Amino acid sequence: LIIIGCGRSGTTYTSKKFKSLGIYIGHEKLNKHGVSSWYLVSDQKNVPIGPSFKQIEKLGFPIVHQVRNPLSAISSMQASSWISFKFLSNEIPIDFENDSKILKAMKYWYYWNLIAENKAVFTYQIEEFDKHLNQLLRIGKFFSVKNESVINTKTNTRKHIYLSWDDLYKEDEVLTNNIKNLAIKYGYKI
C-alpha cells in the first residue's frame, strides 16, 4: 500500500497504526508492505527524503490518499521547514520568496491534495481512519492481521499556532473558499 497526502496529515501515525496490525508500511521509507510519504505525490526523480514515486511506481502497489482537516493541517504546517516549502515551490504555485508561511501552507494543502487525489484509488480522512480501516486492508490485500495496539494520535505533534478561517481569509479569500470546497468534497463539515 502506498499512502500519500500532505505533510502534517498523520502519515507517521498511519505507519505506526499499520505496524500494530503486523503490516509494515514505512514512514518516508519503503518497507515490506509499502510506504507512507507526502513526497510520493511528486513526480520528481529525486525527493529530499525516501524513495521517489518513479522508484516505487513499478511495484504496482495500490495508492490511497490520506487527508486531514485543513485548519489542523495548515496550522501544523507552520512547523514545517523551509526545505519542504522550497521543494514544494518547484511543484505547485508557491512564491517561496514572497508568500507568508500561512499562504504557503494554504497553497500546499490545496494544490498537493488535488494532485494526490488524482493518483489514488481511494481518499479518506485521517480523523476517520478506524472507520475506513477494513477498506484500506482490502485495497492493500491484507487478509491476516494481528490484534492492534493503541497508538497515540499525537504521535508526531509539533508546536504551532492554531489558525482560524478568518486567519486564512486574511491571506487569500479565493484560495480559502477553494480550500473549504475541497474539504467539503473530502467529507469535512465546514
C-alpha positions in Angstrom: 0.0 0.0 0.0 1.2 3.5 -0.8 -0.2 6.2 1.3 0.1 9.8 0.0 -1.2 13.2 1.0 0.2 16.4 2.6 2.8 16.5 5.2 1.3 17.1 8.7 -1.6 14.9 7.8 -0.9 11.9 10.0 1.3 9.6 7.9 3.5 8.9 10.8 0.5 7.8 12.9 -0.8 5.7 10.0 2.5 3.8 9.6 2.5 3.1 13.3 -1.1 2.0 13.3 -0.5 -0.5 10.4 2.7 -1.8 12.2 0.5 -2.5 15.3 -1.5 -4.8 12.9 1.6 -6.6 11.7 1.6 -4.6 8.4 4.9 -2.9 7.8 4.4 0.4 5.9 7.4 2.6 6.3 7.1 6.2 7.0 9.0 8.0 4.2 10.9 4.8 3.5 9.8 1.7 1.7 9.1 -1.3 4.0 7.9 -4.8 3.4 4.2 -3.8 2.8 4.6 -0.3 1.5 5.3 3.3 2.3 3.5 6.4 3.5 5.0 9.7 2.4 3.9 13.1 1.2 6.9 13.2 -1.2 5.3 10.5 -3.3 2.8 13.0 -4.6 5.6 14.5 -6.6 6.8 13.1 -10.0 10.3 14.5 -9.5 13.0 11.9 -9.9 14.8 13.0 -6.7 13.0 13.9 -3.4 14.6 15.1 -0.2 13.5 12.1 1.9 12.8 8.5 1.0 12.0 6.9 -2.4 10.6 8.9 -5.2 7.3 8.0 -6.9 9.2 6.9 -10.0 11.2 4.4 -7.9 8.1 2.7 -6.3 5.5 3.1 -9.1 6.8 0.0 -10.8 5.9 -2.1 -7.7 2.3 -1.8 -8.6 1.1 -1.2 -5.0 -2.3 0.5 -4.8 -2.2 4.2 -3.8 -4.5 5.7 -1.2 -4.8 9.4 -0.3 -5.0 10.5 3.3 -6.4 13.9 4.2 -6.6 15.9 7.4 -8.9 18.7 8.3 -7.5 21.8 6.5 -7.3 24.1 9.6 -5.5 21.4 11.6 -3.1 20.5 8.8 -2.4 24.1 7.7 -1.9 25.1 11.3 0.6 22.3 11.9 2.4 23.1 8.6 3.6 26.3 10.3 6.2 24.0 12.0 7.4 22.7 8.6 11.0 23.5 7.5 11.9 25.9 4.7 13.4 22.9 2.8 9.9 21.4 2.5 8.5 24.7 1.1 11.4 25.1 -1.3 10.8 21.6 -2.6 7.1 22.4 -3.0 7.7 25.7 -4.8 9.0 23.6 -7.7 5.8 21.7 -7.9 2.9 24.0 -7.0 2.3 27.8 -7.3 4.1 28.8 -4.1 6.1 32.0 -4.3 8.9 30.9 -2.0 10.4 34.4 -1.5 7.1 36.4 -1.1 4.3 34.2 0.2 3.8 34.2 4.0 4.2 30.9 5.8 0.5 30.7 6.2 -0.1 31.3 2.5 2.5 28.7 1.5 0.8 26.2 3.8 -2.7 27.0 2.4 -1.4 26.5 -1.2 0.3 23.3 -0.1 -2.8 21.8 1.4 -5.0 22.8 -1.6 -2.8 22.0 -4.6 -1.0 19.0 -3.1 -4.2 17.3 -2.3 -5.6 17.9 -5.8 -2.5 16.1 -7.2 -2.7 13.3 -4.7 -6.4 12.5 -5.2 -5.7 12.1 -9.0 -3.0 9.4 -8.2 -5.1 7.5 -5.6 -7.8 4.8 -5.8 -9.3 6.0 -2.5 -9.3 9.1 -0.4 -10.1 9.1 3.3 -9.9 11.4 6.3 -7.3 10.5 8.9 -9.8 11.5 11.6 -12.0 8.6 10.3 -9.1 6.1 9.9 -10.7 3.4 12.1 -13.9 3.7 10.1 -12.0 3.1 6.8 -9.5 0.5 8.1 -11.3 -2.5 6.7 -11.5 -0.9 3.2 -7.8 0.0 3.4 -7.0 -3.6 4.4 -9.0 -4.8 1.3 -7.3 -2.3 -1.0 -3.9 -3.4 0.2 -4.9 -7.1 0.1 -4.0 -7.6 3.8 -6.2 -10.5 4.8 -4.4 -11.7 8.0 -3.7 -9.1 10.6 -2.8 -9.3 14.3 -4.8 -7.5 17.1 -3.9 -3.9 17.1 -2.4 -2.0 20.0 -3.5 1.6 20.9 -1.4 4.2 19.1 -1.3 7.8 20.4 -2.9 10.1 17.9 -0.3 12.8 19.0 2.5 10.7 17.6 4.3 13.4 15.6 2.9 16.6 17.1 4.8 19.8 16.8 4.2 23.1 18.5 2.3 25.6 16.3 -0.3 28.3 16.3 -3.8 27.2 15.7 -5.3 29.1 12.7 -8.9 30.0 12.1 -10.8 30.5 8.9 -10.5 34.3 9.5 -6.7 33.9 9.5 -6.9 32.1 6.1 -9.3 34.7 4.7 -6.8 37.5 5.6 -4.2 35.7 3.4 -6.3 34.9 0.3 -10.1 34.9 0.1 -10.4 32.9 -3.1 -8.0 30.3 -2.0 -9.7 30.0 1.3 -13.0 29.3 -0.4 -11.3 26.8 -2.7 -9.9 25.0 0.4 -13.3 25.0 2.1 -14.9 23.5 -1.1 -12.2 20.8 -1.3 -12.6 20.0 2.4 -16.3 19.6 1.9 -15.7 17.3 -1.1 -13.5 15.2 1.2 -16.4 15.0 3.7 -15.5 17.6 6.3 -18.2 19.7 7.8 -17.2 23.4 7.4 
